[in-house]
């Protein structure tokens, strides 16, 4: 299975000019969790976490849901 969620998250994070650590701090998540999501080592998170990440990245949640 492709890692579309992780790749999209990485692309949006980079577009927002945030490091994994910065995104983790802003979202209250551990940076290693962000890394694992981006690298496809974990499945996409629950919808509420996706919505929270999207607010930080200033994108519509539908882009990641």
Contact map, one row per residue, 1 for C-alpha under 8 A:
11100000000000000000000000000000000000000000000000000000000000000
11110000000000000000000000000000000000000000000000000000000000000
11111110000000000000000000000000000001110000000000000000000000000
01111111000000000000000000000000000000000000000000000000000000000
00111111100000000000000000000000000011010001000000000000000000010
00111111110000000000000000000000000011110001000000000000000000000
00111111111000000000000000000000000001100000000000000000000000000
00011111111100000000000000000000000000000000000000000000000000010
00001111111110000000000000000000000001000000000000000000000000010
00000111111111000000000000000000000001000000000000000000000000000
00000011111111100000000000000000000000000000000000000000000000000
00000001111111110000000000000000000000000000000000000000100000000
00000000111111111111001000000000000000000000000000000000100000000
00000000011111111110000000000000000000000000000000000000000000000
00000000001111111100000000000000000000000000000000000000000000000
00000000000111111100000000000000000000000000000000000000100000000
00000000000011111110000000000000000000000000000000000000000000000
00000000000011111111111000000000000000000000000000000000000000000
00000000000011001111111000000000000000000000000000000000000000000
00000000000010000111111100000010011000000000000000000000000000000
00000000000000000111111110000110000000000000000000000000000000000
00000000000000000111111111000000000000000000000000000000000000000
00000000000010000111111111100010010000000000000000001001000000000
00000000000000000001111111111110010000000000000000000000000000000
00000000000000000000111111111110000000000000000000000000000000000
00000000000000000000011111111000000000000000000000000001000000000
00000000000000000000001111111000000000000000000000011001000000000
00000000000000000000000111111100000000000000000000000000000000000
00000000000000000000000111111110110000000000000000000000000000000
00000000000000000000100110011111110000000000000000000000000000000
00000000000000000001101110001111111000000000000000000000000000000
00000000000000000000000000000111111100000000000000000000000000000
00000000000000000000000000001111111110000000000000000000000000000
00000000000000000001001100001111111111000000000000000000000000000
00000000000000000001000000000011111111100000000000000000000000000
00000000000000000000000000000001111111111100000000000000000000000
00001100000000000000000000000000111111111111000000000000000000000
00101110110000000000000000000000011111111000000000000000000000000
00100110000000000000000000000000001111111100000000000000000000000
00101100000000000000000000000000000111111110000000000000000000000
00000000000000000000000000000000000111111110000000000000000000000
00000000000000000000000000000000000110111111000000000000000000000
00000000000000000000000000000000000010011111100000000000000000000
00001100000000000000000000000000000010000111110000000000000000000
00000000000000000000000000000000000000000011111011000000000000000
00000000000000000000000000000000000000000001111111000000000000000
00000000000000000000000000000000000000000000111111100000000000001
00000000000000000000000000000000000000000000011111110000000000000
00000000000000000000000000000000000000000000111111111000000000000
00000000000000000000000000000000000000000000111111111100000010011
00000000000000000000000000000000000000000000001111111110000010000
00000000000000000000000000100000000000000000000111111111000000000
00000000000000000000001000100000000000000000000011111111100000000
00000000000000000000000000000000000000000000000001111111111110010
00000000000000000000000000000000000000000000000000111111111110000
00000000000000000000001001100000000000000000000000011111111000000
00000000000110010000000000000000000000000000000000001111111000000
00000000000000000000000000000000000000000000000000000111111100000
00000000000000000000000000000000000000000000000000000111111110100
00000000000000000000000000000000000000000000000000000110011111110
00000000000000000000000000000000000000000000000001100110001111111
00000000000000000000000000000000000000000000000000000000000111111
00000000000000000000000000000000000000000000000000000000001111111
00001001100000000000000000000000000000000000000001000100000111111
00000000000000000000000000000000000000000000001001000000000011111
